[in-house]
């Protein structure tokens, strides 16, 4: 009989251990699921951040290329003006580039807007300065 009591007691402990193990397993499974969800969310955020970073780098490279193109064009125009004996100073204020045609002034305005417009990170004052200079030529207004 002592043997039967010990067996019953062992079975109770085994059942208790088994239920405890099942609860622990369920808890670990739930924690694993939660960690997987959090990992997937972090991976999605990383992918989104990587896409945004790559787009930013791509935009910066485009801006650098455009800036280089505009710089070369400006240098070419300066050289052409020097060769033709036309004095041009792009930085002295309104009225200094009055020899340009209205079409050339519009082209310069567009190029300067791509570089200096506040919507693309430029300065309001610089854009206003360019607009004031080019208004004189395009519209003939002071």
Residue pairs with C-beta under 8 A, 6 or more apart in sequence:
66 114
66 115
67 115
70 111
70 115
73 111
74 90
77 88
78 88
81 87
81 88
86 99
88 96
88 97
88 99
89 96
90 96
90 97
93 129
93 133
94 132
94 133
94 135
94 136
94 142
95 133
95 136
96 133
97 105
97 108
97 133
97 134
97 137
98 136
98 137
100 108
100 137
101 137
102 137
102 138
102 139
104 137
105 134
105 137
105 138
106 134
106 138
108 130
108 134
109 130
109 131
109 134
109 138
112 127
112 130
112 134
113 127
113 130
114 120
115 122
116 122
116 123
116 126
116 127
116 130
117 127
118 124
118 127
135 141
136 142
